[in-house]
Amino acid sequence: MDVWKLLAWISIFCGLVTYLIGWSALLLSATIWGIATEFWFYDAIAVGIFGVFFLMYGSYGRQLK
């Protein structure tokens, strides 16, 4: 398996987990680990964007070979 593809899937999985933690914090009206609720969603978006970049870079690297 390509390293970039593996990093992409790890990043996307972490983004989804972060998104679910954010929703649970929002529904419970709680701050988890002292982090405000809106920052969980910002982090999930950022991690998802990195996952997409890793996928794009991995496919671009395969085309050059």
PDB file of N, CA, C, O and CB in Angstrom:
ATOM      1  N   MET A   1       0.849  -1.183   0.000  1.00  0.00           N
ATOM      2  CA  MET A   1       0.000   0.000   0.000  1.00  0.00           C
ATOM      3  C   MET A   1       0.895   1.246   0.000  1.00  0.00           C
ATOM      4  O   MET A   1       1.951   1.277   0.631  1.00  0.00           O
ATOM      5  CB  MET A   1      -0.966  -0.002   1.233  1.00  0.00           C
ATOM      6  N   ASP A   2       0.448   2.239  -0.708  1.00  0.00           N
ATOM      7  CA  ASP A   2       1.174   3.495  -0.801  1.00  0.00           C
ATOM      8  C   ASP A   2       1.139   4.227   0.542  1.00  0.00           C
ATOM      9  O   ASP A   2       0.112   4.252   1.219  1.00  0.00           O
ATOM     10  CB  ASP A   2       0.583   4.379  -1.914  1.00  0.00           C
ATOM     11  N   VAL A   3       2.265   4.816   0.913  1.00  0.00           N
ATOM     12  CA  VAL A   3       2.363   5.520   2.194  1.00  0.00           C
ATOM     13  C   VAL A   3       1.399   6.699   2.237  1.00  0.00           C
ATOM     14  O   VAL A   3       0.774   6.947   3.268  1.00  0.00           O
ATOM     15  CB  VAL A   3       3.803   6.004   2.434  1.00  0.00           C
ATOM     16  N   TRP A   4       1.268   7.432   1.126  1.00  0.00           N
ATOM     17  CA  TRP A   4       0.393   8.607   1.101  1.00  0.00           C
ATOM     18  C   TRP A   4      -1.067   8.208   1.230  1.00  0.00           C
ATOM     19  O   TRP A   4      -1.863   8.912   1.851  1.00  0.00           O
ATOM     20  CB  TRP A   4       0.603   9.403  -0.186  1.00  0.00           C
ATOM     21  N   LYS A   5      -1.415   7.063   0.632  1.00  0.00           N
ATOM     22  CA  LYS A   5      -2.792   6.582   0.750  1.00  0.00           C
ATOM     23  C   LYS A   5      -3.087   6.162   2.192  1.00  0.00           C
ATOM     24  O   LYS A   5      -4.176   6.415   2.706  1.00  0.00           O
ATOM     25  CB  LYS A   5      -3.040   5.400  -0.216  1.00  0.00           C
ATOM     26  N   LEU A   6      -2.121   5.528   2.832  1.00  0.00           N
ATOM     27  CA  LEU A   6      -2.283   5.138   4.231  1.00  0.00           C
ATOM     28  C   LEU A   6      -2.435   6.371   5.121  1.00  0.00           C
ATOM     29  O   LEU A   6      -3.306   6.407   5.989  1.00  0.00           O
ATOM     30  CB  LEU A   6      -1.087   4.290   4.695  1.00  0.00           C
ATOM     31  N   LEU A   7      -1.586   7.383   4.907  1.00  0.00           N
ATOM     32  CA  LEU A   7      -1.706   8.624   5.674  1.00  0.00           C
ATOM     33  C   LEU A   7      -3.044   9.302   5.425  1.00  0.00           C
ATOM     34  O   LEU A   7      -3.636   9.876   6.339  1.00  0.00           O
ATOM     35  CB  LEU A   7      -0.568   9.577   5.325  1.00  0.00           C
ATOM     36  N   ALA A   8      -3.517   9.235   4.194  1.00  0.00           N
ATOM     37  CA  ALA A   8      -4.807   9.847   3.866  1.00  0.00           C
ATOM     38  C   ALA A   8      -5.935   9.168   4.622  1.00  0.00           C
ATOM     39  O   ALA A   8      -6.792   9.848   5.186  1.00  0.00           O
ATOM     40  CB  ALA A   8      -5.071   9.778   2.360  1.00  0.00           C
ATOM     41  N   TRP A   9      -5.954   7.847   4.648  1.00  0.00           N
ATOM     42  CA  TRP A   9      -7.037   7.146   5.333  1.00  0.00           C
ATOM     43  C   TRP A   9      -6.960   7.326   6.838  1.00  0.00           C
ATOM     44  O   TRP A   9      -7.992   7.426   7.502  1.00  0.00           O
ATOM     45  CB  TRP A   9      -7.007   5.669   4.990  1.00  0.00           C
ATOM     46  N   ILE A  10      -5.748   7.369   7.390  1.00  0.00           N
ATOM     47  CA  ILE A  10      -5.613   7.649   8.823  1.00  0.00           C
ATOM     48  C   ILE A  10      -6.129   9.042   9.132  1.00  0.00           C
ATOM     49  O   ILE A  10      -6.834   9.246  10.121  1.00  0.00           O
ATOM     50  CB  ILE A  10      -4.144   7.511   9.277  1.00  0.00           C
ATOM     51  N   SER A  11      -5.780   9.999   8.288  1.00  0.00           N
ATOM     52  CA  SER A  11      -6.215  11.380   8.492  1.00  0.00           C
ATOM     53  C   SER A  11      -7.733  11.504   8.371  1.00  0.00           C
ATOM     54  O   SER A  11      -8.364  12.181   9.183  1.00  0.00           O
ATOM     55  CB  SER A  11      -5.531  12.307   7.483  1.00  0.00           C
ATOM     56  N   ILE A  12      -8.315  10.865   7.379  1.00  0.00           N
ATOM     57  CA  ILE A  12      -9.767  10.925   7.196  1.00  0.00           C
ATOM     58  C   ILE A  12     -10.483  10.249   8.364  1.00  0.00           C
ATOM     59  O   ILE A  12     -11.499  10.753   8.842  1.00  0.00           O
ATOM     60  CB  ILE A  12     -10.174  10.260   5.863  1.00  0.00           C
ATOM     61  N   PHE A  13      -9.963   9.119   8.824  1.00  0.00           N
ATOM     62  CA  PHE A  13     -10.560   8.437   9.976  1.00  0.00           C
ATOM     63  C   PHE A  13     -10.492   9.315  11.226  1.00  0.00           C
ATOM     64  O   PHE A  13     -11.471   9.422  11.964  1.00  0.00           O
ATOM     65  CB  PHE A  13      -9.850   7.096  10.233  1.00  0.00           C
ATOM     66  N   CYS A  14      -9.338   9.941  11.463  1.00  0.00           N
ATOM     67  CA  CYS A  14      -9.208  10.834  12.626  1.00  0.00           C
ATOM     68  C   CYS A  14     -10.140  12.031  12.503  1.00  0.00           C
ATOM     69  O   CYS A  14     -10.676  12.505  13.505  1.00  0.00           O
ATOM     70  CB  CYS A  14      -7.757  11.317  12.777  1.00  0.00           C
ATOM     71  N   GLY A  15     -10.336  12.524  11.281  1.00  0.00           N
ATOM     72  CA  GLY A  15     -11.268  13.628  11.074  1.00  0.00           C
ATOM     73  C   GLY A  15     -12.695  13.235  11.409  1.00  0.00           C
ATOM     74  O   GLY A  15     -13.430  14.012  12.018  1.00  0.00           O
ATOM     75  N   LEU A  16     -13.089  12.028  11.013  1.00  0.00           N
ATOM     76  CA  LEU A  16     -14.438  11.562  11.329  1.00  0.00           C
ATOM     77  C   LEU A  16     -14.630  11.358  12.829  1.00  0.00           C
ATOM     78  O   LEU A  16     -15.684  11.685  13.373  1.00  0.00           O
ATOM     79  CB  LEU A  16     -14.731  10.263  10.588  1.00  0.00           C
ATOM     80  N   VAL A  17     -13.618  10.820  13.490  1.00  0.00           N
ATOM     81  CA  VAL A  17     -13.702  10.640  14.942  1.00  0.00           C
ATOM     82  C   VAL A  17     -13.794  11.993  15.637  1.00  0.00           C
ATOM     83  O   VAL A  17     -14.573  12.162  16.576  1.00  0.00           O
ATOM     84  CB  VAL A  17     -12.481   9.851  15.467  1.00  0.00           C
ATOM     85  N   THR A  18     -13.004  12.949  15.179  1.00  0.00           N
ATOM     86  CA  THR A  18     -13.047  14.293  15.758  1.00  0.00           C
ATOM     87  C   THR A  18     -14.403  14.935  15.533  1.00  0.00           C
ATOM     88  O   THR A  18     -14.929  15.610  16.418  1.00  0.00           O
ATOM     89  CB  THR A  18     -11.946  15.171  15.164  1.00  0.00           C
ATOM     90  N   TYR A  19     -14.971  14.731  14.354  1.00  0.00           N
ATOM     91  CA  TYR A  19     -16.298  15.262  14.039  1.00  0.00           C
ATOM     92  C   TYR A  19     -17.355  14.671  14.969  1.00  0.00           C
ATOM     93  O   TYR A  19     -18.227  15.387  15.462  1.00  0.00           O
ATOM     94  CB  TYR A  19     -16.660  14.970  12.572  1.00  0.00           C
ATOM     95  N   LEU A  20     -17.275  13.359  15.206  1.00  0.00           N
ATOM     96  CA  LEU A  20     -18.230  12.711  16.110  1.00  0.00           C
ATOM     97  C   LEU A  20     -18.053  13.185  17.553  1.00  0.00           C
ATOM     98  O   LEU A  20     -19.037  13.355  18.273  1.00  0.00           O
ATOM     99  CB  LEU A  20     -18.075  11.191  16.041  1.00  0.00           C
ATOM    100  N   ILE A  21     -16.817  13.396  17.974  1.00  0.00           N
ATOM    101  CA  ILE A  21     -16.586  13.939  19.319  1.00  0.00           C
ATOM    102  C   ILE A  21     -17.181  15.334  19.426  1.00  0.00           C
ATOM    103  O   ILE A  21     -17.771  15.687  20.446  1.00  0.00           O
ATOM    104  CB  ILE A  21     -15.073  13.973  19.648  1.00  0.00           C
ATOM    105  N   GLY A  22     -17.024  16.130  18.366  1.00  0.00           N
ATOM    106  CA  GLY A  22     -17.597  17.479  18.366  1.00  0.00           C
ATOM    107  C   GLY A  22     -19.107  17.463  18.473  1.00  0.00           C
ATOM    108  O   GLY A  22     -19.686  18.254  19.217  1.00  0.00           O
ATOM    109  N   TRP A  23     -19.758  16.563  17.732  1.00  0.00           N
ATOM    110  CA  TRP A  23     -21.217  16.476  17.813  1.00  0.00           C
ATOM    111  C   TRP A  23     -21.670  15.998  19.180  1.00  0.00           C
ATOM    112  O   TRP A  23     -22.660  16.493  19.719  1.00  0.00           O
ATOM    113  CB  TRP A  23     -21.754  15.544  16.737  1.00  0.00           C
ATOM    114  N   SER A  24     -20.947  15.033  19.745  1.00  0.00           N
ATOM    115  CA  SER A  24     -21.350  14.562  21.075  1.00  0.00           C
ATOM    116  C   SER A  24     -21.157  15.659  22.119  1.00  0.00           C
ATOM    117  O   SER A  24     -21.965  15.784  23.040  1.00  0.00           O
ATOM    118  CB  SER A  24     -20.545  13.307  21.470  1.00  0.00           C
ATOM    119  N   ALA A  25     -20.098  16.454  21.985  1.00  0.00           N
ATOM    120  CA  ALA A  25     -19.903  17.570  22.914  1.00  0.00           C
ATOM    121  C   ALA A  25     -20.993  18.612  22.738  1.00  0.00           C
ATOM    122  O   ALA A  25     -21.454  19.208  23.711  1.00  0.00           O
ATOM    123  CB  ALA A  25     -18.523  18.212  22.709  1.00  0.00           C
ATOM    124  N   LEU A  26     -21.405  18.832  21.498  1.00  0.00           N
ATOM    125  CA  LEU A  26     -22.463  19.807  21.237  1.00  0.00           C
ATOM    126  C   LEU A  26     -23.800  19.331  21.788  1.00  0.00           C
ATOM    127  O   LEU A  26     -24.531  20.110  22.401  1.00  0.00           O
ATOM    128  CB  LEU A  26     -22.581  20.074  19.737  1.00  0.00           C
ATOM    129  N   LEU A  27     -24.126  18.058  21.575  1.00  0.00           N
ATOM    130  CA  LEU A  27     -25.403  17.526  22.047  1.00  0.00           C
ATOM    131  C   LEU A  27     -25.462  17.430  23.573  1.00  0.00           C
ATOM    132  O   LEU A  27     -26.527  17.583  24.172  1.00  0.00           O
ATOM    133  CB  LEU A  27     -25.651  16.157  21.437  1.00  0.00           C
ATOM    134  N   LEU A  28     -24.315  17.177  24.190  1.00  0.00           N
ATOM    135  CA  LEU A  28     -24.274  17.070  25.649  1.00  0.00           C
ATOM    136  C   LEU A  28     -24.024  18.413  26.325  1.00  0.00           C
ATOM    137  O   LEU A  28     -24.026  18.503  27.553  1.00  0.00           O
ATOM    138  CB  LEU A  28     -23.201  16.087  26.064  1.00  0.00           C
ATOM    139  N   SER A  29     -23.812  19.451  25.531  1.00  0.00           N
ATOM    140  CA  SER A  29     -23.484  20.796  26.041  1.00  0.00           C
ATOM    141  C   SER A  29     -22.311  20.738  27.010  1.00  0.00           C
ATOM    142  O   SER A  29     -22.354  21.310  28.099  1.00  0.00           O
ATOM    143  CB  SER A  29     -24.707  21.428  26.737  1.00  0.00           C
ATOM    144  N   ALA A  30     -21.271  20.040  26.591  1.00  0.00           N
ATOM    145  CA  ALA A  30     -20.105  19.850  27.450  1.00  0.00           C
ATOM    146  C   ALA A  30     -18.839  20.248  26.705  1.00  0.00           C
ATOM    147  O   ALA A  30     -18.810  20.296  25.475  1.00  0.00           O
ATOM    148  CB  ALA A  30     -20.011  18.387  27.929  1.00  0.00           C
ATOM    149  N   THR A  31     -17.819  20.526  27.456  1.00  0.00           N
ATOM    150  CA  THR A  31     -16.492  20.704  26.872  1.00  0.00           C
ATOM    151  C   THR A  31     -15.693  19.452  27.198  1.00  0.00           C
ATOM    152  O   THR A  31     -15.524  19.099  28.365  1.00  0.00           O
ATOM    153  CB  THR A  31     -15.778  22.006  27.413  1.00  0.00           C
ATOM    154  N   ILE A  32     -15.214  18.798  26.182  1.00  0.00           N
ATOM    155  CA  ILE A  32     -14.454  17.568  26.360  1.00  0.00           C
ATOM    156  C   ILE A  32     -12.974  17.927  26.382  1.00  0.00           C
ATOM    157  O   ILE A  32     -12.476  18.598  25.478  1.00  0.00           O
ATOM    158  CB  ILE A  32     -14.770  16.531  25.229  1.00  0.00           C
ATOM    159  N   TRP A  33     -12.282  17.479  27.412  1.00  0.00           N
ATOM    160  CA  TRP A  33     -10.860  17.753  27.633  1.00  0.00           C
ATOM    161  C   TRP A  33     -10.571  19.246  27.656  1.00  0.00           C
ATOM    162  O   TRP A  33      -9.479  19.673  27.279  1.00  0.00           O
ATOM    163  CB  TRP A  33     -10.021  17.083  26.555  1.00  0.00           C
ATOM    164  N   GLY A  34     -11.532  20.037  28.091  1.00  0.00           N
ATOM    165  CA  GLY A  34     -11.338  21.474  28.218  1.00  0.00           C
ATOM    166  C   GLY A  34     -11.314  22.235  26.903  1.00  0.00           C
ATOM    167  O   GLY A  34     -10.920  23.401  26.869  1.00  0.00           O
ATOM    168  N   ILE A  35     -11.731  21.589  25.820  1.00  0.00           N
ATOM    169  CA  ILE A  35     -11.726  22.226  24.501  1.00  0.00           C
ATOM    170  C   ILE A  35     -13.148  22.661  24.180  1.00  0.00           C
ATOM    171  O   ILE A  35     -14.088  21.877  24.311  1.00  0.00           O
ATOM    172  CB  ILE A  35     -11.171  21.258  23.396  1.00  0.00           C
ATOM    173  N   ALA A  36     -13.304  23.903  23.761  1.00  0.00           N
ATOM    174  CA  ALA A  36     -14.634  24.416  23.422  1.00  0.00           C
ATOM    175  C   ALA A  36     -15.210  23.646  22.233  1.00  0.00           C
ATOM    176  O   ALA A  36     -14.468  23.123  21.402  1.00  0.00           O
ATOM    177  CB  ALA A  36     -14.572  25.930  23.103  1.00  0.00           C
ATOM    178  N   THR A  37     -16.522  23.587  22.167  1.00  0.00           N
ATOM    179  CA  THR A  37     -17.206  22.749  21.187  1.00  0.00           C
ATOM    180  C   THR A  37     -16.875  23.112  19.750  1.00  0.00           C
ATOM    181  O   THR A  37     -16.673  22.219  18.927  1.00  0.00           O
ATOM    182  CB  THR A  37     -18.683  22.838  21.391  1.00  0.00           C
ATOM    183  N   GLU A  38     -16.814  24.403  19.423  1.00  0.00           N
ATOM    184  CA  GLU A  38     -16.618  24.783  18.020  1.00  0.00           C
ATOM    185  C   GLU A  38     -15.242  24.402  17.493  1.00  0.00           C
ATOM    186  O   GLU A  38     -15.070  24.242  16.285  1.00  0.00           O
ATOM    187  CB  GLU A  38     -16.823  26.271  17.856  1.00  0.00           C
ATOM    188  N   PHE A  39     -14.262  24.255  18.374  1.00  0.00           N
ATOM    189  CA  PHE A  39     -12.922  23.916  17.901  1.00  0.00           C
ATOM    190  C   PHE A  39     -12.820  22.477  17.419  1.00  0.00           C
ATOM    191  O   PHE A  39     -11.946  22.163  16.610  1.00  0.00           O
ATOM    192  CB  PHE A  39     -11.916  24.153  18.998  1.00  0.00           C
ATOM    193  N   TRP A  40     -13.693  21.595  17.897  1.00  0.00           N
ATOM    194  CA  TRP A  40     -13.700  20.223  17.399  1.00  0.00           C
ATOM    195  C   TRP A  40     -14.048  20.193  15.915  1.00  0.00           C
ATOM    196  O   TRP A  40     -13.467  19.418  15.156  1.00  0.00           O
ATOM    197  CB  TRP A  40     -14.694  19.364  18.197  1.00  0.00           C
ATOM    198  N   PHE A  41     -14.991  21.030  15.502  1.00  0.00           N
ATOM    199  CA  PHE A  41     -15.391  21.048  14.098  1.00  0.00           C
ATOM    200  C   PHE A  41     -14.304  21.659  13.221  1.00  0.00           C
ATOM    201  O   PHE A  41     -14.075  21.198  12.103  1.00  0.00           O
ATOM    202  CB  PHE A  41     -16.695  21.822  13.929  1.00  0.00           C
ATOM    203  N   TYR A  42     -13.631  22.700  13.726  1.00  0.00           N
ATOM    204  CA  TYR A  42     -12.517  23.286  12.972  1.00  0.00           C
ATOM    205  C   TYR A  42     -11.409  22.260  12.767  1.00  0.00           C
ATOM    206  O   TYR A  42     -10.834  22.164  11.683  1.00  0.00           O
ATOM    207  CB  TYR A  42     -11.962  24.528  13.698  1.00  0.00           C
ATOM    208  N   ASP A  43     -11.116  21.502  13.805  1.00  0.00           N
ATOM    209  CA  ASP A  43     -10.081  20.484  13.705  1.00  0.00           C
ATOM    210  C   ASP A  43     -10.494  19.377  12.744  1.00  0.00           C
ATOM    211  O   ASP A  43      -9.669  18.889  11.972  1.00  0.00           O
ATOM    212  CB  ASP A  43      -9.775  19.901  15.080  1.00  0.00           C
ATOM    213  N   ALA A  44     -11.755  18.979  12.783  1.00  0.00           N
ATOM    214  CA  ALA A  44     -12.228  17.933  11.879  1.00  0.00           C
ATOM    215  C   ALA A  44     -12.121  18.376  10.428  1.00  0.00           C
ATOM    216  O   ALA A  44     -11.742  17.584   9.566  1.00  0.00           O
ATOM    217  CB  ALA A  44     -13.672  17.555  12.207  1.00  0.00           C
ATOM    218  N   ILE A  45     -12.450  19.632  10.149  1.00  0.00           N
ATOM    219  CA  ILE A  45     -12.343  20.146   8.781  1.00  0.00           C
ATOM    220  C   ILE A  45     -10.885  20.178   8.341  1.00  0.00           C
ATOM    221  O   ILE A  45     -10.566  19.786   7.218  1.00  0.00           O
ATOM    222  CB  ILE A  45     -12.964  21.556   8.677  1.00  0.00           C
ATOM    223  N   ALA A  46     -10.002  20.640   9.215  1.00  0.00           N
ATOM    224  CA  ALA A  46      -8.579  20.716   8.868  1.00  0.00           C
ATOM    225  C   ALA A  46      -7.990  19.334   8.608  1.00  0.00           C
ATOM    226  O   ALA A  46      -7.235  19.150   7.653  1.00  0.00           O
ATOM    227  CB  ALA A  46      -7.799  21.410   9.985  1.00  0.00           C
ATOM    228  N   VAL A  47      -8.328  18.373   9.443  1.00  0.00           N
ATOM    229  CA  VAL A  47      -7.809  17.018   9.261  1.00  0.00           C
ATOM    230  C   VAL A  47      -8.365  16.404   7.978  1.00  0.00           C
ATOM    231  O   VAL A  47      -7.646  15.695   7.273  1.00  0.00           O
ATOM    232  CB  VAL A  47      -8.162  16.134  10.476  1.00  0.00           C
ATOM    233  N   GLY A  48      -9.627  16.666   7.670  1.00  0.00           N
ATOM    234  CA  GLY A  48     -10.203  16.174   6.420  1.00  0.00           C
ATOM    235  C   GLY A  48      -9.532  16.771   5.201  1.00  0.00           C
ATOM    236  O   GLY A  48      -9.320  16.075   4.207  1.00  0.00           O
ATOM    237  N   ILE A  49      -9.193  18.050   5.261  1.00  0.00           N
ATOM    238  CA  ILE A  49      -8.494  18.689   4.143  1.00  0.00           C
ATOM    239  C   ILE A  49      -7.109  18.074   3.961  1.00  0.00           C
ATOM    240  O   ILE A  49      -6.680  17.838   2.831  1.00  0.00           O
ATOM    241  CB  ILE A  49      -8.376  20.213   4.374  1.00  0.00           C
ATOM    242  N   PHE A  50      -6.407  17.812   5.067  1.00  0.00           N
ATOM    243  CA  PHE A  50      -5.114  17.143   4.954  1.00  0.00           C
ATOM    244  C   PHE A  50      -5.268  15.755   4.342  1.00  0.00           C
ATOM    245  O   PHE A  50      -4.426  15.339   3.547  1.00  0.00           O
ATOM    246  CB  PHE A  50      -4.444  17.043   6.327  1.00  0.00           C
ATOM    247  N   GLY A  51      -6.323  15.034   4.697  1.00  0.00           N
ATOM    248  CA  GLY A  51      -6.566  13.723   4.104  1.00  0.00           C
ATOM    249  C   GLY A  51      -6.771  13.801   2.608  1.00  0.00           C
ATOM    250  O   GLY A  51      -6.255  12.966   1.866  1.00  0.00           O
ATOM    251  N   VAL A  52      -7.519  14.796   2.155  1.00  0.00           N
ATOM    252  CA  VAL A  52      -7.729  14.981   0.715  1.00  0.00           C
ATOM    253  C   VAL A  52      -6.413  15.342   0.031  1.00  0.00           C
ATOM    254  O   VAL A  52      -6.126  14.846  -1.058  1.00  0.00           O
ATOM    255  CB  VAL A  52      -8.790  16.079   0.453  1.00  0.00           C
ATOM    256  N   PHE A  53      -5.613  16.199   0.659  1.00  0.00           N
ATOM    257  CA  PHE A  53      -4.306  16.537   0.085  1.00  0.00           C
ATOM    258  C   PHE A  53      -3.405  15.309  -0.016  1.00  0.00           C
ATOM    259  O   PHE A  53      -2.711  15.133  -1.018  1.00  0.00           O
ATOM    260  CB  PHE A  53      -3.620  17.617   0.925  1.00  0.00           C
ATOM    261  N   PHE A  54      -3.408  14.459   1.009  1.00  0.00           N
ATOM    262  CA  PHE A  54      -2.608  13.239   0.955  1.00  0.00           C
ATOM    263  C   PHE A  54      -3.076  12.333  -0.178  1.00  0.00           C
ATOM    264  O   PHE A  54      -2.250  11.749  -0.880  1.00  0.00           O
ATOM    265  CB  PHE A  54      -2.677  12.494   2.292  1.00  0.00           C
ATOM    266  N   LEU A  55      -4.391  12.206  -0.366  1.00  0.00           N
ATOM    267  CA  LEU A  55      -4.902  11.391  -1.472  1.00  0.00           C
ATOM    268  C   LEU A  55      -4.494  11.964  -2.819  1.00  0.00           C
ATOM    269  O   LEU A  55      -4.087  11.225  -3.716  1.00  0.00           O
ATOM    270  CB  LEU A  55      -6.422  11.281  -1.395  1.00  0.00           C
ATOM    271  N   MET A  56      -4.603  13.277  -2.962  1.00  0.00           N
ATOM    272  CA  MET A  56      -4.230  13.917  -4.225  1.00  0.00           C
ATOM    273  C   MET A  56      -2.735  13.769  -4.497  1.00  0.00           C
ATOM    274  O   MET A  56      -2.338  13.483  -5.627  1.00  0.00           O
ATOM    275  CB  MET A  56      -4.615  15.403  -4.207  1.00  0.00           C
ATOM    276  N   TYR A  57      -1.907  13.958  -3.479  1.00  0.00           N
ATOM    277  CA  TYR A  57      -0.466  13.839  -3.660  1.00  0.00           C
ATOM    278  C   TYR A  57      -0.075  12.402  -3.997  1.00  0.00           C
ATOM    279  O   TYR A  57       0.802  12.171  -4.830  1.00  0.00           O
ATOM    280  CB  TYR A  57       0.269  14.307  -2.402  1.00  0.00           C
ATOM    281  N   GLY A  58      -0.726  11.442  -3.349  1.00  0.00           N
ATOM    282  CA  GLY A  58      -0.441  10.047  -3.646  1.00  0.00           C
ATOM    283  C   GLY A  58      -0.804   9.666  -5.066  1.00  0.00           C
ATOM    284  O   GLY A  58      -0.056   8.935  -5.715  1.00  0.00           O
ATOM    285  N   SER A  59      -1.931  10.143  -5.561  1.00  0.00           N
ATOM    286  CA  SER A  59      -2.319   9.826  -6.940  1.00  0.00           C
ATOM    287  C   SER A  59      -1.446  10.579  -7.936  1.00  0.00           C
ATOM    288  O   SER A  59      -1.161  10.061  -9.016  1.00  0.00           O
ATOM    289  CB  SER A  59      -3.801  10.163  -7.175  1.00  0.00           C
ATOM    290  N   TYR A  60      -1.019  11.793  -7.595  1.00  0.00           N
ATOM    291  CA  TYR A  60      -0.123  12.552  -8.465  1.00  0.00           C
ATOM    292  C   TYR A  60       1.244  11.873  -8.554  1.00  0.00           C
ATOM    293  O   TYR A  60       1.847  11.826  -9.625  1.00  0.00           O
ATOM    294  CB  TYR A  60       0.031  13.996  -7.952  1.00  0.00           C
ATOM    295  N   GLY A  61       1.727  11.352  -7.432  1.00  0.00           N
ATOM    296  CA  GLY A  61       3.008  10.656  -7.430  1.00  0.00           C
ATOM    297  C   GLY A  61       2.965   9.378  -8.248  1.00  0.00           C
ATOM    298  O   GLY A  61       3.958   9.011  -8.876  1.00  0.00           O
ATOM    299  N   ARG A  62       1.831   8.698  -8.250  1.00  0.00           N
ATOM    300  CA  ARG A  62       1.685   7.489  -9.055  1.00  0.00           C
ATOM    301  C   ARG A  62       1.681   7.805 -10.539  1.00  0.00           C
ATOM    302  O   ARG A  62       2.181   7.010 -11.335  1.00  0.00           O
ATOM    303  CB  ARG A  62       0.410   6.757  -8.681  1.00  0.00           C
ATOM    304  N   GLN A  63       1.134   8.943 -10.931  1.00  0.00           N
ATOM    305  CA  GLN A  63       1.090   9.316 -12.342  1.00  0.00           C
ATOM    306  C   GLN A  63       2.477   9.654 -12.873  1.00  0.00           C
ATOM    307  O   GLN A  63       2.733   9.483 -14.065  1.00  0.00           O
ATOM    308  CB  GLN A  63       0.152  10.499 -12.545  1.00  0.00           C
ATOM    309  N   LEU A  64       3.369  10.127 -12.022  1.00  0.00           N
ATOM    310  CA  LEU A  64       4.713  10.489 -12.461  1.00  0.00           C
ATOM    311  C   LEU A  64       5.594   9.273 -12.700  1.00  0.00           C
ATOM    312  O   LEU A  64       6.573   9.361 -13.441  1.00  0.00           O
ATOM    313  CB  LEU A  64       5.362  11.390 -11.442  1.00  0.00           C
ATOM    314  N   LYS A  65       5.267   8.142 -12.089  1.00  0.00           N
ATOM    315  CA  LYS A  65       6.098   6.936 -12.230  1.00  0.00           C
ATOM    316  C   LYS A  65       5.951   6.305 -13.585  1.00  0.00           C
ATOM    317  O   LYS A  65       6.582   5.285 -13.862  1.00  0.00           O
ATOM    318  CB  LYS A  65       5.749   5.925 -11.168  1.00  0.00           C
TER     319      LYS A  65
END
